[in-house]
């Protein structure tokens, strides 16, 4: 990949971090533009002119094209690499787990983390937190079962399916989730962390402030 990419995001967001992680693994040259979502920077007219949905991450390609949605960005960047299988069924299974991440995992684990970590657990959001936590536990149970006899989620190799699910799972404790009861998930987290070029969300956060 040639040219300079520009990522608009907040590294504290798992959805933004997953893009950062893949770029690190692929050694993709890029500029990171911090967007303060709580401060409303993703809802300005200038940002919405680029991404009408007003969400991060948003990727500006070297030719000026814009791509949104974290997992769409992962699929674009991973095309032709070892992180996206060429076999049609395996590629579809990667998408299967990415859809699971967005519709089952994120609404639980990520939302609980947001309410607890970003908002400070206000009383008026406690019911929302408990509902999110219940959804998160269901998603973690599905992951634990799947990983009980597998090293990775698809084709026994590290793919963007793993990156998608790793993003919020490795900081699940910030949402009040204790992973000690999920040995298969903990072993999988260790395998991801051992990959060459890996950096956690905490390491990426520290690097942003150096």
Backbone as JSON, one array per atom type, in Angstrom:
{
  "sequence": "XXXXXXXXXXXXXXXXXXXXXXXXXXXXXXXXXXXXXXXXXXXXXXXXXXXXXXXXXXXXXXXXXXXXXXXXXXXXXXXXXXXXXXXXXXXXXXXXXXXXXXXXXXXXXXXXXXXXXXXXXXXXXXXXXXXXXXXXXXXXXXXXXXXXXXXXXXXXXXXXXXXXXXXXXXXXXXXXXXXXXXXXXXXXXXXXXXXXXXXXXXXXXXXXXX",
  "N": [[0.84, -1.19, 0.0], [0.62, 2.15, -0.92], [1.27, 5.67, -0.35], [-0.33, 8.07, 1.87], [-2.39, 7.41, 4.55], [-5.18, 8.66, 6.42], [-6.48, 8.6, 9.58], [-9.38, 9.23, 11.32], [-10.18, 9.37, 14.59], [-10.61, 8.02, 17.97], [-8.36, 6.74, 20.1], [-9.03, 5.46, 22.42], [-11.37, 4.21, 21.89], [-12.56, 1.03, 21.13], [-13.32, 0.32, 18.54], [-11.89, 2.1, 16.99], [-9.31, 1.5, 17.79], [-8.96, -1.1, 16.77], [-8.54, -0.65, 14.07], [-6.16, 0.81, 14.19], [-4.48, -1.18, 15.27], [-4.39, -3.13, 13.19], [-3.17, -1.6, 11.21], [-0.68, -1.19, 12.37], [0.26, -3.84, 12.39], [0.4, -4.35, 9.68], [2.14, -2.45, 8.93], [1.36, 0.05, 7.87], [1.62, 3.25, 6.59], [0.41, 6.13, 8.16], [-1.59, 8.93, 9.26], [-2.79, 9.98, 12.36], [-5.72, 11.41, 13.44], [-7.02, 12.89, 16.14], [-10.29, 12.62, 17.42], [-12.6, 14.11, 19.43], [-15.13, 12.59, 20.77], [-16.95, 12.85, 22.88], [-16.86, 15.52, 23.19], [-18.18, 16.38, 21.0], [-17.0, 16.51, 18.49], [-17.3, 14.73, 16.39], [-19.71, 15.31, 15.4], [-19.8, 17.67, 14.09], [-20.4, 20.01, 11.39], [-18.36, 19.98, 9.52], [-17.15, 17.48, 9.93], [-19.31, 15.77, 9.41], [-19.69, 16.29, 6.76], [-17.75, 14.79, 5.66], [-18.25, 12.24, 6.73], [-21.38, 11.37, 6.86], [-22.79, 9.96, 8.82], [-21.55, 10.53, 11.15], [-19.69, 9.12, 12.75], [-16.92, 7.45, 14.33], [-14.34, 5.0, 13.76], [-13.13, 6.91, 10.92], [-11.83, 6.61, 7.74], [-9.57, 8.22, 5.64], [-8.56, 7.78, 2.43], [-5.48, 7.65, 0.48], [-6.1, 8.69, -2.05], [-8.15, 10.38, -1.56], [-10.66, 9.29, -1.21], [-13.27, 8.25, 1.05], [-13.78, 6.07, 3.78], [-15.9, 4.42, 5.99], [-16.96, 2.8, 9.09], [-15.7, 0.43, 11.19], [-15.15, -2.37, 10.75], [-15.49, -2.62, 8.02], [-13.38, -1.05, 7.19], [-11.26, -2.6, 8.17], [-11.52, -4.88, 6.52], [-10.97, -3.75, 4.02], [-8.3, -2.82, 4.34], [-7.0, -5.21, 4.94], [-7.17, -6.77, 2.69], [-5.66, -9.0, 0.46], [-3.68, -9.63, 2.23], [-2.25, -11.69, 4.89], [-4.11, -11.61, 6.86], [-6.69, -11.76, 5.99], [-8.5, -14.32, 4.77], [-8.25, -16.0, 1.58], [-9.89, -17.98, 0.69], [-13.28, -18.46, -0.13], [-15.28, -19.4, 1.72], [-13.98, -19.31, 4.21], [-13.45, -16.58, 4.27], [-16.04, -15.6, 4.39], [-16.71, -16.58, 6.89], [-15.06, -15.03, 8.47], [-16.39, -12.59, 8.15], [-18.78, -13.36, 9.34], [-18.09, -13.55, 12.07], [-17.34, -10.93, 12.49], [-19.75, -9.61, 12.15], [-21.07, -10.71, 14.33], [-19.5, -9.58, 16.34], [-20.2, -6.85, 16.12], [-22.99, -6.84, 16.51], [-23.66, -8.48, 18.66], [-21.55, -8.72, 20.55], [-20.28, -6.11, 20.89], [-22.53, -4.4, 21.66], [-22.86, -5.29, 24.21], [-20.32, -5.71, 25.76], [-18.79, -3.42, 25.0], [-20.6, -1.29, 25.39], [-21.15, -1.5, 28.13], [-18.6, -0.9, 29.09], [-18.38, 1.73, 28.19], [-20.39, 3.08, 29.64], [-19.54, 2.62, 32.24], [-16.79, 3.38, 32.26], [-16.42, 5.71, 30.63], [-18.62, 7.37, 31.22], [-18.8, 7.2, 33.94], [-20.58, 5.65, 35.43], [-23.34, 6.74, 35.93], [-26.31, 7.12, 37.95], [-28.7, 7.11, 36.5], [-28.09, 5.56, 34.32], [-27.65, 3.03, 35.17], [-29.41, 0.82, 34.9], [-29.22, 0.44, 32.15], [-26.56, -0.27, 32.03], [-26.56, -2.76, 33.4], [-28.14, -4.25, 31.66], [-26.54, -4.22, 29.38], [-24.31, -5.54, 30.39], [-25.35, -8.1, 30.8], [-25.81, -8.88, 28.15], [-23.19, -8.83, 27.27], [-22.04, -10.92, 28.75], [-23.35, -13.1, 27.63], [-22.29, -13.0, 25.03], [-19.58, -13.44, 25.55], [-19.71, -16.05, 26.5], [-20.4, -17.46, 24.19], [-18.07, -17.01, 22.69], [-16.17, -18.28, 24.34], [-16.97, -20.97, 24.19], [-16.59, -21.46, 21.44], [-13.83, -21.12, 21.2], [-12.87, -23.15, 22.71], [-11.78, -25.42, 21.56], [-10.15, -24.41, 19.63], [-7.54, -22.35, 18.22], [-7.71, -19.85, 17.06], [-10.29, -17.7, 15.68], [-11.1, -18.24, 13.02], [-10.25, -20.62, 10.6], [-8.0, -21.51, 11.98], [-6.01, -19.56, 12.17], [-4.57, -16.32, 12.61], [-6.67, -13.7, 12.07], [-8.56, -10.87, 10.77], [-10.95, -11.28, 12.0], [-10.3, -12.07, 14.56], [-8.97, -9.75, 15.39], [-11.08, -7.92, 15.39], [-12.7, -8.91, 17.48], [-10.91, -8.99, 19.58], [-10.41, -6.34, 20.26], [-12.34, -4.99, 22.05], [-12.54, -7.02, 23.91], [-10.08, -7.39, 25.25], [-10.01, -5.3, 26.96], [-12.11, -5.69, 28.58], [-12.39, -5.75, 31.32], [-12.61, -3.12, 32.06], [-15.21, -2.67, 31.71], [-16.37, -3.99, 33.72], [-16.2, -6.75, 33.55], [-15.09, -9.95, 34.46], [-12.63, -11.96, 33.37], [-11.48, -14.26, 34.28], [-12.92, -16.56, 34.53], [-13.03, -17.6, 32.04], [-11.2, -19.51, 30.51], [-10.43, -20.32, 27.89], [-10.77, -18.01, 26.39], [-8.95, -16.34, 27.69], [-6.54, -17.65, 27.07], [-6.54, -17.34, 24.32], [-6.41, -14.52, 24.16], [-3.8, -14.24, 25.06], [-2.41, -15.46, 22.96], [-2.92, -13.65, 20.91], [-1.66, -11.37, 21.92], [0.97, -12.15, 21.74], [1.72, -11.91, 19.14], [3.87, -10.77, 16.53], [4.59, -7.36, 16.33], [2.42, -6.55, 17.75], [0.33, -4.4, 19.75], [-1.21, -3.25, 22.68], [-4.34, -1.6, 23.54], [-3.74, 0.12, 25.56], [-0.98, 0.56, 25.24], [-1.01, 1.8, 22.74], [-2.43, 4.07, 23.41], [-0.64, 5.3, 25.19], [1.46, 5.82, 23.44], [0.3, 7.73, 21.83], [0.43, 9.96, 23.39], [3.05, 10.54, 23.75]],
  "CA": [[0.0, 0.0, 0.0], [1.42, 3.35, -1.02], [0.55, 6.89, 0.0], [-0.57, 8.35, 3.29], [-3.76, 7.3, 5.03], [-5.5, 9.51, 7.56], [-7.53, 7.99, 10.39], [-10.05, 10.11, 12.28], [-10.69, 8.47, 15.62], [-10.22, 8.15, 19.37], [-7.69, 5.48, 20.36], [-9.7, 4.8, 23.54], [-12.48, 3.43, 21.33], [-12.14, -0.25, 20.58], [-13.51, 0.31, 17.1], [-10.76, 2.83, 16.4], [-8.1, 0.75, 18.11], [-8.8, -2.26, 15.9], [-7.94, -0.14, 12.83], [-4.78, 1.12, 14.53], [-3.74, -2.43, 15.44], [-4.12, -3.73, 11.89], [-2.19, -0.75, 10.52], [0.62, -1.5, 12.95], [0.65, -5.17, 11.94], [0.7, -4.27, 8.24], [3.11, -1.36, 8.73], [0.73, 1.02, 6.96], [1.88, 4.64, 6.93], [-0.85, 6.84, 8.37], [-1.68, 10.03, 10.21], [-3.93, 9.8, 13.27], [-6.36, 12.68, 13.82], [-7.88, 12.62, 17.29], [-11.64, 13.18, 17.41], [-13.21, 14.08, 20.76], [-16.54, 12.28, 20.54], [-17.75, 13.42, 23.96], [-16.88, 16.97, 22.96], [-19.03, 16.67, 19.85], [-16.24, 16.75, 17.26], [-17.76, 13.86, 15.31], [-21.03, 15.77, 14.96], [-19.69, 18.98, 13.46], [-20.75, 20.04, 9.97], [-17.18, 19.61, 8.74], [-16.97, 16.02, 10.0], [-20.44, 15.11, 8.74], [-19.5, 16.42, 5.32], [-16.9, 13.67, 5.31], [-18.96, 11.02, 7.12], [-22.71, 11.84, 7.27], [-23.26, 9.24, 10.0], [-20.93, 11.16, 12.3], [-19.1, 8.09, 13.61], [-15.52, 7.1, 14.17], [-13.31, 5.63, 12.94], [-13.33, 7.24, 9.52], [-10.54, 6.51, 7.06], [-9.38, 8.95, 4.39], [-7.57, 7.09, 1.61], [-4.55, 8.57, -0.17], [-6.7, 9.34, -3.22], [-9.24, 11.26, -1.13], [-11.88, 8.54, -0.92], [-13.56, 8.09, 2.47], [-14.38, 4.79, 4.15], [-16.33, 4.39, 7.39], [-17.28, 1.53, 9.75], [-14.43, -0.19, 11.53], [-14.91, -3.68, 10.14], [-15.32, -2.39, 6.58], [-12.01, -0.57, 7.05], [-10.38, -3.76, 8.35], [-11.58, -5.71, 5.31], [-10.28, -3.04, 2.95], [-6.85, -2.81, 4.58], [-6.47, -6.58, 5.01], [-7.27, -7.45, 1.4], [-4.37, -9.4, -0.09], [-2.74, -9.94, 3.31], [-2.5, -12.93, 5.61], [-5.16, -11.39, 7.86], [-8.0, -12.0, 5.37], [-8.36, -15.52, 3.94], [-8.7, -15.92, 0.18], [-10.95, -18.97, 0.51], [-14.57, -17.78, 0.03], [-15.99, -19.79, 2.94], [-13.26, -18.74, 5.35], [-13.67, -15.13, 4.25], [-17.4, -15.4, 4.88], [-16.7, -16.83, 8.33], [-14.51, -13.83, 9.07], [-17.5, -11.64, 8.21], [-19.74, -13.87, 10.32], [-17.65, -13.16, 13.41], [-17.35, -9.47, 12.57], [-21.14, -9.24, 12.4], [-21.3, -11.08, 15.74], [-18.85, -8.57, 17.17], [-20.93, -5.6, 16.1], [-24.4, -6.94, 16.9], [-23.82, -9.23, 19.9], [-20.46, -8.46, 21.49], [-20.11, -4.68, 21.18], [-23.63, -3.83, 22.44], [-22.72, -5.7, 25.6], [-19.03, -5.41, 26.37], [-18.38, -2.03, 24.74], [-21.55, -0.36, 26.01], [-20.9, -1.53, 29.58], [-17.35, -0.16, 29.29], [-18.64, 3.15, 27.97], [-21.18, 3.6, 30.76], [-18.74, 2.54, 33.47], [-15.52, 4.07, 32.15], [-16.52, 7.05, 30.04], [-19.66, 8.17, 31.87], [-18.66, 7.14, 35.4], [-21.7, 4.92, 36.01], [-24.39, 7.58, 36.54], [-27.45, 6.33, 38.43], [-29.74, 6.98, 35.48], [-27.67, 4.6, 33.3], [-27.33, 1.75, 35.8], [-30.21, -0.24, 34.27], [-28.61, 0.21, 30.84], [-25.31, -1.0, 32.28], [-26.87, -4.15, 33.73], [-28.61, -4.91, 30.44], [-25.36, -4.42, 28.53], [-23.47, -6.56, 31.0], [-25.97, -9.4, 30.53], [-25.53, -9.19, 26.75], [-21.77, -9.11, 27.17], [-21.78, -12.25, 29.28], [-23.82, -14.04, 26.62], [-21.32, -13.0, 23.93], [-18.36, -14.08, 26.03], [-19.98, -17.49, 26.59], [-20.31, -17.97, 22.82], [-16.65, -17.0, 22.34], [-15.49, -19.3, 25.13], [-17.29, -22.28, 23.61], [-15.96, -21.57, 20.13], [-12.38, -21.2, 21.35], [-12.5, -24.27, 23.6], [-10.96, -26.38, 20.81], [-9.55, -23.68, 18.52], [-6.56, -21.33, 18.6], [-8.22, -18.58, 16.56], [-11.71, -17.81, 15.34], [-11.34, -18.75, 11.66], [-9.21, -21.33, 9.85], [-6.84, -21.75, 12.82], [-4.99, -18.56, 11.89], [-4.87, -14.98, 13.09], [-7.32, -12.92, 11.02], [-9.25, -9.68, 11.25], [-12.03, -11.7, 12.9], [-9.7, -12.01, 15.89], [-8.71, -8.35, 15.71], [-12.37, -7.29, 15.7], [-13.17, -9.35, 18.8], [-9.89, -8.69, 20.59], [-10.39, -4.91, 20.61], [-13.06, -4.71, 23.29], [-12.4, -8.1, 24.89], [-8.87, -7.28, 26.09], [-10.26, -4.25, 27.96], [-13.44, -5.99, 29.14], [-12.4, -5.46, 32.75], [-13.05, -1.73, 32.22], [-16.67, -2.7, 31.69], [-16.83, -4.78, 34.85], [-16.2, -8.18, 33.23], [-13.96, -10.72, 34.98], [-12.39, -13.02, 32.39], [-10.81, -15.41, 34.87], [-13.77, -17.73, 34.35], [-13.06, -17.92, 30.61], [-9.81, -19.91, 30.22], [-10.15, -20.36, 26.45], [-10.62, -16.62, 25.96], [-7.68, -15.83, 28.23], [-5.46, -18.24, 26.28], [-6.61, -16.66, 23.01], [-5.86, -13.17, 24.35], [-2.35, -14.39, 25.14], [-1.89, -15.73, 21.61], [-2.97, -12.39, 20.16], [-0.64, -10.47, 22.47], [2.31, -12.64, 21.39], [1.97, -11.71, 17.72], [4.85, -9.75, 16.19], [4.0, -6.07, 15.98], [1.22, -6.29, 18.54], [0.3, -3.36, 20.78], [-2.52, -3.17, 23.33], [-4.95, -0.28, 23.5], [-3.01, 0.94, 26.54], [0.28, 0.95, 24.62], [-1.33, 2.77, 21.69], [-2.82, 5.29, 24.11], [0.57, 5.92, 25.7], [2.23, 6.32, 22.3], [-0.36, 8.93, 21.32], [0.73, 11.08, 24.27], [4.5, 10.73, 23.89]],
  "C": [[0.88, 1.24, 0.0], [0.59, 4.56, -0.63], [0.28, 6.97, 1.47], [-2.06, 8.25, 3.6], [-3.95, 8.25, 6.21], [-6.67, 8.87, 8.3], [-8.07, 9.02, 11.37], [-10.65, 9.21, 13.35], [-10.22, 8.85, 17.02], [-9.63, 6.8, 19.76], [-8.3, 4.75, 21.55], [-10.89, 3.96, 23.09], [-11.94, 2.13, 20.76], [-12.28, -0.32, 19.08], [-12.39, 1.05, 16.39], [-9.46, 2.07, 16.62], [-7.89, -0.41, 17.15], [-8.18, -1.85, 14.55], [-6.46, 0.17, 13.06], [-3.94, -0.15, 14.62], [-3.41, -3.05, 14.09], [-3.09, -2.91, 11.11], [-0.79, -0.98, 11.06], [1.14, -2.85, 12.44], [1.07, -5.17, 10.47], [1.74, -3.21, 7.91], [2.6, -0.36, 7.69], [1.03, 2.43, 7.44], [0.55, 5.39, 7.07], [-0.68, 7.99, 9.35], [-2.92, 9.79, 11.05], [-4.45, 11.16, 13.69], [-7.34, 12.39, 14.95], [-9.21, 13.36, 17.17], [-12.25, 13.0, 18.79], [-14.71, 13.84, 20.61], [-17.43, 12.86, 21.64], [-17.86, 14.93, 23.83], [-17.64, 17.36, 21.71], [-18.3, 16.84, 18.53], [-16.67, 15.86, 16.09], [-19.13, 14.29, 14.77], [-20.99, 17.16, 14.32], [-20.06, 18.88, 11.98], [-19.57, 19.59, 9.11], [-16.96, 18.09, 8.76], [-18.08, 15.31, 9.26], [-20.38, 15.27, 7.23], [-18.63, 15.28, 4.8], [-17.59, 12.34, 5.58], [-20.33, 11.43, 7.67], [-23.26, 11.16, 8.52], [-22.68, 9.85, 11.28], [-20.32, 10.18, 13.28], [-17.61, 7.95, 13.33], [-15.37, 5.6, 14.38], [-13.79, 5.94, 11.53], [-11.95, 7.27, 8.88], [-10.56, 7.32, 5.77], [-8.25, 8.25, 3.63], [-6.65, 8.09, 0.93], [-5.13, 9.31, -1.36], [-7.88, 10.24, -2.87], [-10.55, 10.56, -0.85], [-12.01, 8.35, 0.59], [-14.22, 6.74, 2.72], [-14.68, 4.81, 5.64], [-16.66, 2.97, 7.81], [-16.01, 0.7, 9.93], [-14.16, -1.51, 10.82], [-14.82, -3.6, 8.62], [-13.89, -1.92, 6.31], [-11.02, -1.72, 7.19], [-10.36, -4.63, 7.09], [-10.85, -5.06, 4.15], [-8.76, -3.14, 3.13], [-6.24, -4.21, 4.52], [-6.49, -7.31, 3.69], [-5.88, -7.74, 0.83], [-3.33, -9.74, 0.96], [-3.1, -11.26, 3.97], [-3.66, -12.82, 6.59], [-6.58, -11.54, 7.3], [-7.88, -13.19, 4.43], [-8.88, -15.3, 2.52], [-9.81, -16.92, -0.1], [-12.31, -18.33, 0.79], [-15.3, -18.13, 1.32], [-15.29, -19.22, 4.17], [-13.44, -17.22, 5.42], [-15.07, -14.8, 4.77], [-17.48, -15.63, 6.38], [-16.05, -15.68, 9.09], [-15.62, -12.79, 9.21], [-18.53, -12.06, 9.24], [-19.37, -13.42, 11.72], [-17.58, -11.65, 13.57], [-18.78, -8.96, 12.78], [-21.52, -9.57, 13.85], [-20.71, -10.03, 16.66], [-19.67, -7.29, 17.25], [-22.33, -5.7, 16.69], [-24.63, -7.69, 18.21], [-22.8, -8.85, 20.97], [-20.37, -6.98, 21.87], [-21.27, -4.09, 21.98], [-23.61, -4.24, 23.9], [-21.44, -5.19, 26.23], [-18.65, -3.94, 26.2], [-19.31, -1.03, 25.42], [-21.36, -0.33, 27.52], [-19.63, -0.75, 29.91], [-17.57, 1.35, 29.15], [-19.37, 3.77, 29.17], [-20.33, 3.64, 32.04], [-17.49, 3.42, 33.4], [-15.6, 5.49, 31.64], [-17.49, 7.93, 30.82], [-19.59, 8.13, 33.39], [-19.83, 6.51, 36.12], [-22.73, 5.84, 36.68], [-25.6, 6.72, 36.91], [-28.49, 6.1, 37.34], [-29.36, 6.02, 34.36], [-27.38, 3.22, 33.88], [-28.13, 0.6, 35.18], [-29.65, -0.58, 32.9], [-27.32, -0.6, 30.99], [-25.59, -2.48, 32.55], [-27.35, -4.92, 32.52], [-27.44, -5.19, 29.5], [-24.47, -5.52, 29.09], [-24.03, -7.96, 30.74], [-25.7, -9.82, 29.08], [-24.06, -9.54, 26.57], [-21.42, -10.51, 27.66], [-22.24, -13.33, 28.3], [-22.82, -14.15, 25.47], [-20.03, -13.7, 24.34], [-18.52, -15.6, 26.13], [-19.88, -18.14, 25.21], [-18.84, -18.05, 22.39], [-15.89, -18.11, 23.06], [-15.74, -20.69, 24.55], [-16.58, -22.48, 22.28], [-14.45, -21.8, 20.24], [-11.92, -22.39, 22.19], [-11.65, -25.31, 22.89], [-10.33, -25.73, 19.57], [-8.55, -22.66, 19.04], [-7.04, -19.94, 18.2], [-9.64, -18.78, 16.06], [-11.98, -18.45, 13.99], [-10.09, -19.42, 11.12], [-7.91, -21.53, 10.63], [-5.68, -20.82, 12.5], [-5.48, -17.2, 12.35], [-5.42, -14.14, 11.94], [-7.96, -11.67, 11.62], [-10.5, -10.03, 12.06], [-11.53, -11.63, 14.34], [-9.46, -10.57, 16.31], [-10.0, -7.66, 16.12], [-12.82, -7.64, 17.11], [-12.18, -9.04, 19.91], [-10.05, -7.27, 21.13], [-11.09, -4.61, 21.93], [-12.89, -5.8, 24.34], [-11.2, -7.88, 25.8], [-8.96, -6.12, 27.08], [-11.62, -4.45, 28.61], [-13.52, -5.69, 30.62], [-12.85, -4.02, 33.03], [-14.57, -1.61, 32.18], [-17.24, -3.55, 32.81], [-16.88, -6.28, 34.59], [-14.93, -8.84, 33.76], [-13.76, -11.92, 34.06], [-11.72, -14.25, 32.97], [-11.63, -16.69, 34.74], [-13.86, -18.18, 32.91], [-11.64, -18.31, 30.16], [-9.48, -19.93, 28.73], [-9.96, -18.94, 25.9], [-9.3, -16.06, 26.45], [-6.49, -16.39, 27.45], [-5.39, -17.58, 24.91], [-6.06, -15.24, 23.11], [-4.33, -13.22, 24.41], [-1.73, -14.65, 23.78], [-1.88, -14.46, 20.77], [-1.84, -11.48, 20.62], [0.77, -10.89, 22.07], [2.66, -12.42, 19.93], [2.99, -10.58, 17.5], [4.16, -8.47, 15.76], [2.8, -5.68, 16.8], [1.4, -5.12, 19.51], [-1.11, -3.33, 21.36], [-3.09, -1.77, 23.17], [-4.22, 0.67, 24.46], [-1.69, 1.43, 25.96], [0.06, 1.98, 23.52], [-1.7, 4.11, 22.31], [-1.6, 6.04, 24.62], [1.39, 6.54, 24.56], [1.63, 7.6, 21.74], [0.03, 10.17, 22.14], [2.22, 11.31, 24.48], [4.96, 11.95, 23.09]]
}
